[in-house]
Amino acid sequence: MNKTSVFVVDDSAVVRQVVSDLIIRAPGLRLAGAAPDPLYAMERMQKDWPDVIVLDVEMPRMDGITFLKKIMAERPTPVVICSTLTEKNTETSLQALAAGAVEIVAKPKMGLKRYLEDASNDLIEVIRGAAQARVGRPRAPAAPLPAVSPKLSADAVLAAPGTQAMAETTERIVAIGTSTGGTQALEAVLTALPRVSPGIVIVQHMPEKFTAAFAARLNSISALEVREACHNDRVIPGRALIAPGGKHMLLKRSGAYYHVDIVDGPLVSRHRPSVDVLFRSAAKVAGRNALGIIMTGMGDDGAAGLKEMRDAGAHTVAQDEASCVVYGMPKEAVKRGAVERSVPLSEIAQEICRRH
């Protein structure tokens, strides 16, 4: 099997060295090269065009966004943004996602080498997921690789739902889970919804500190109120709550009304926030009052939780393969019998309006 080739573009010599070493050691990956700036990278890549590019956003001679747009216009390639956790870089990284990047990997300003080494499994998994992404044209999926660490289920955060779903109320909620490619997909869905829409709770796999900026961006272009969720926020019509990076979000119910809990906890399905945790909580407290939607993303987070929602009487929808950047999470949900209907991304907003 051909190895996935990866090119690293970062002005930090430490980042180039550590990430390059991780790629060299990772099964199934090959280092195509590394460069300190986009202009030098473009020269090198012409001789050996990579399958995935790991790209910083703040660099000399040409910034990462300009370089990304050039790549997407001339030779679309999956790009993973490697960004420091600063307010300026957070906003720039979101611009990169809007321009076609498929994932963000956060890096701290201090202790960079140790952090990258400690987070090596996550970084390698993101690179492998990016290699499966459809960017401009369909790409052949990579062969599945063995898990690199134990994977916890939603049992680690809350118990499984019982056989009895909550009684039906007039309050309807929509629970959405997504990962790779989800930032663009969520934008397409939320901007297509009218102001009078059911309350929405969302898990988008994204690093800590990026979700607040992401929610603010969606709020600025949507008729809905979109914000990063806080503990005890009400889930009400016309509002979409996005789980904060690094925390789990659970749906709770008090009488006929819903709110969210934001909690710590272990990684579930290798993620925090986890779609499985959100979906399980929706199955427990909303039952047939809920609509569960699973969209583009790598892996299987959300598949088990969506099956629990369906078993509790909820309607369930998956984004179809043709419109997914990565048809991983929806595919696994379909495989487990968790999905009632698979629809194109362009029809998901209609599903929300039709069922509620």
Secondary structure as UniProt FT lines:
FT   STRAND          4..9
FT   HELIX           13..25
FT   TURN            27..28
FT   STRAND          29..35
FT   HELIX           38..47
FT   STRAND          52..55
FT   HELIX           64..74
FT   STRAND          79..84
FT   HELIX           87..98
FT   TURN            99..100
FT   STRAND          103..107
FT   HELIX           112..118
FT   HELIX           120..131
FT   HELIX           154..156
FT   STRAND          173..178
FT   TURN            180..181
FT   HELIX           182..190
FT   TURN            191..192
FT   STRAND          199..204
FT   TURN            208..209
FT   HELIX           210..221
FT   STRAND          225..228
FT   TURN            231..232
FT   STRAND          234..235
FT   TURN            237..238
FT   STRAND          239..242
FT   TURN            245..246
FT   STRAND          248..254
FT   TURN            255..256
FT   STRAND          257..263
FT   TURN            269..270
FT   HELIX           275..285
FT   HELIX           287..289
FT   STRAND          290..294
FT   TURN            301..302
FT   HELIX           303..311
FT   TURN            312..313
FT   STRAND          315..319
FT   HELIX           321..323
FT   HELIX           329..335
FT   TURN            336..337
FT   STRAND          341..343
FT   HELIX           345..347
FT   HELIX           348..355
//
